[in-house]
Amino acid sequence: MNYFSTRDKSKRVNSSYAIKEGISPEGGLYVPESIPEITMQEIEKLSGLNYNGRAKYILSKFLTDFTADEINSCVDKAYANDKFDSPETAPIKKLNDSEYILELWHGPTCAFKDMALQLLPHLLTASLKKTGEKREAVILVATSGDTGKAALEGFSDVQGTKIMVFYPEDGVSHIQKLQMMTQKGGNVNVCGLYGNFDDAQNGVKAIFTDLNIKKELDGKGFMLSSANSINWGRLVPQIVYYFSAYADLLKYGEIINGEKINIAVPTGNFGNILAAYYAKRMGLPVNKLICASNSNDVLTEFIETGVYDRNRPFFTTISPSMDILISSNLERLLFNLYGNNDKAVSDLMDSLKKTGKYSVDAAVKSSIKEQFAAGSADDGKTMQTIRDIFEKYKYLCDTHTAVGVSVYEEYKIKTGDNTKTVIASTASPYKFSDAVLKSLKPEVMTEDDFKNIDLLCEVSGLKKPSALTELKNSAKRFEGRCNKADMPKELYRFLKIE
Ligand SMILES: *Cc1c(COP(=O)(O)O)cnc(C)c1O
């Protein structure tokens, strides 16, 4: 299967090129030329396999230039038992007759990004080999908090790669910052940025599309690649867990084969929910895709009105990984809904760049409304939801997941839709223990994050996450900061380019 760019269909590449390059040179995103189909019989078979088996099956539909051995080896390295603290990798928890939580945070950094970023380094090194690449791959990452750590953890000491992460100085939690500053590995670098996530993402995109930088790096034996969800290698592992969730519901007799489910996803860059959309297009029986935002509700408005407008105040919320006003992966959805029309997508993206705004045509608007529902939850609602869910079900969810739960529950009341719904749970509650504790028991809160983790354990009675508590005694290795304009300079310094 070939891939082409959302902004220029004339360039066709195979999946290893798409993964190696990350983004197409003219700024478009790689998408599959056609979407493979999965039958109900195949889904039935998946329910008899473990997570790795399911992943191998779904990946083989998209990575057609990889051999079965290559895919098997990548998957087995990524989802090894010592990496994920749940034998099911992505387990499902039932809250009530219609509400199921899909826990995607059992990997090493306690956020769902691990599901893709434990696999991507293996897909990338295989891709470098397959394409005869001699240069060293430099992974450049802009992060709203969780991607950075998950990418660092995934790429740490992976041969033939280096990784540099930029995070917004005031846009990530203290724990997230510590996770990145203390990262181990000889090939990693981390830098704080004076700005918000969109600044970081735009800065990274500018480096990617700067031909002079490309030439300079090329001369020194480096090539840039991306671990952000603009890379197809990030998206394809995410499609797997929606099939896996359905297969589990089947296996446990919660649904009958062919029964439609809803999928609700707390959304920022539109990567995770886009993976659910691809799963639906492949044949997973899905009724509605429910897109949940925090106060940065640009996507809610877009899904309801067909107008995307980033000219609005930017809010820093207690779900920082969703504090985003430019959702990059929406471009892939638009491409699909515009019938693979690269010209239409280029025009929309031009308009976004020039005016911060675009609107889709009536047909696309109605197709979006048919397949998606949307809603938002501010910090107050988010905290209320954490409290309610804990009181009702003794289930503890993090701030991002709570946005998903809140929006889903409002959707259910508003529409009366009783379809069984899988809600993507995107982080461990301990990763955002301050806000979670504040929601449950504000009177015991302290200024000390680690103390708050302990207190949260006492309140919830759950096990302490060692990956987070260990941070307390880890040495800080990276404390540098820079302005957006200096990002290329920081990169050169890391690569020891004069
Ligand atoms: C990244 C992230 C999100 C948003 O996912 P997108 O794919 O960017 O929409 C939600 N929750 C958490 C915890 C995250 O780390």
The ligand as an SDF file (V2000), in Angstrom:
LIG
                    3D

 15 15  0  0  0  0  0  0  0  0999 V2000
   -1.8420   13.7280   24.1410 C   0  0  0  0  0  0  0  0  0  0  0  0
   -2.8910   13.5510   25.1370 C   0  0  0  0  0  0  0  0  0  0  0  0
   -4.2360   13.7870   24.8170 C   0  0  0  0  0  0  0  0  0  0  0  0
   -4.6840   14.2980   23.4570 C   0  0  0  0  0  0  0  0  0  0  0  0
   -4.4810   13.3410   22.4450 O   0  0  0  0  0  0  0  0  0  0  0  0
   -4.4850   13.8000   20.9090 P   0  0  0  0  0  0  0  0  0  0  0  0
   -4.0870   12.6060   20.1470 O   0  0  0  0  0  0  0  0  0  0  0  0
   -3.4710   14.9020   20.8110 O   0  0  0  0  0  0  0  0  0  0  0  0
   -5.8460   14.2840   20.5930 O   0  0  0  0  0  0  0  0  0  0  0  0
   -5.1860   13.5390   25.7950 C   0  0  0  0  0  0  0  0  0  0  0  0
   -4.8280   13.1270   27.0250 N   0  0  0  0  0  0  0  0  0  0  0  0
   -3.5470   12.8940   27.3690 C   0  0  0  0  0  0  0  0  0  0  0  0
   -3.2330   12.4590   28.7510 C   0  0  0  0  0  0  0  0  0  0  0  0
   -2.5350   13.0940   26.4330 C   0  0  0  0  0  0  0  0  0  0  0  0
   -1.2670   12.8610   26.7800 O   0  0  0  0  0  0  0  0  0  0  0  0
  1  2  1  0
  2  3  1  0
  2 14  2  0
  3  4  1  0
  3 10  2  0
  4  5  1  0
  5  6  1  0
  6  7  2  0
  6  8  1  0
  6  9  1  0
 10 11  1  0
 11 12  2  0
 12 13  1  0
 12 14  1  0
 14 15  1  0
M  END
$$$$
